[in-house]
Amino acid sequence: MKGKVSVILNCYKRPDTLNQQIAALEAQSVAPHEILIWQNKGNLEDFQPIQPVLHNHASAVSNFNWGVWSRFAYALNSTGDYICLFDDDTIPGENWLENCLVNHSRQRGVYGTIGVVFHDLDYRNYKRYGWAEPNEHAQEVDIVGHSWFFDREVLGKFWSEAPVPQHELSGEDVHLSYSAQKLGLNTYVPPHPRDDLSLWGSQPNEAMQYGIDDVAISCNYHGSHFGANLKHYHKKGMCFQKIARHPDFVSDEEKAKQADHNRIAPGFHLGAKPELIKAWKDVPA
């Protein structure tokens, strides 16, 4: 179990939770390599009491709300082997980073605090795992949220496709798992045993309190937008465990085979003799 973990914290409208998060991270059994703080257009006056915390860690303050994707862009500035991003309502147990590292060493992929397996594309019918529904063993899921743990290569793949402009307030979780799939990786929730909260990615009391407060996106953003994200990535070819592949999806490998099949030498018409076409296609490019 080797490697440095860079942590990205996102401040928006919960400056009061930042001290809790920093304290939880400083108590980790595996100390973070660095903590980077991104303030995404919060009220500057609200953040005055925690200015010392911001000064003690690399931090950036935006005067515009760039949505949920911006912290993943800020993560490009990190220098660790692994990256762990946290929502501002998520307070991890003291063995959370170690839990992610151990499980990642056994099965490379994306890991998170809470995960879901969808039964449809409306984002309403699903099974949850993690702090809300504890799992004794690592559980493969479709997407994860609240925190995300992955290696640097996944971050690069994340930005190999630009985000969808109209989805600025949601969709980063689906895009991350979609990007990981392009590397042949799956998404998991590491063990959340009922008798050991130190391994949990989010302490349940705080998660319940902050997850339904006045600034929670899930309480202020219409569910149809979440469903639109699922449908968008399903059409692009993302695999879901309990949902059939989109009927119109064609993989890159299949596209390449089709292109090779249709490759005809200049001057040959579609009715050219098959042996001539084969002879030309056998010539090295």
Sequence and secondary structure as in RCSB ss.txt:
>XXXX:A:sequence
MKGKVSVILNCYKRPDTLNQQIAALEAQSVAPHEILIWQNKGNLEDFQPIQPVLHNHASAVSNFNWGVWSRFAYA
LNSTGDYICLFDDDTIPGENWLENCLVNHSRQRGVYGTIGVVFHDLDYRNYKRYGWAEPNEHAQEVDIVGHSWFF
DREVLGKFWSEAPVPQHELSGEDVHLSYSAQKLGLNTYVPPHPRDDLSLWGSQPNEAMQYGIDDVAISCNYHGSH
FGANLKHYHKKGMCFQKIARHPDFVSDEEKAKQADHNRIAPGFHLGAKPELIKAWKDVPA
>XXXX:A:secstr
    EEEEEEESS GGGHHHHHHHHHT SS  SEEEEEEES  GGGGGGGHHHHHHSEEEEESS  GGGHHHHHG
GG  SSEEEEE TT    TTHHHHHHHHHHHS EEEEEEEEEESSSSSSSEEEEESSS  SS EEESEEEEEEEE
EHHHHHHHTTS   GGGTTS HHHHHHHHHHTTT EEEE    TT GGG SS HHHHHHHHTSTT HHHHS HHH
HHHHHHHHHHTT  BTTB   TT   HHHHHHHHHHH   TT  TTS HHHHHHHHTS  
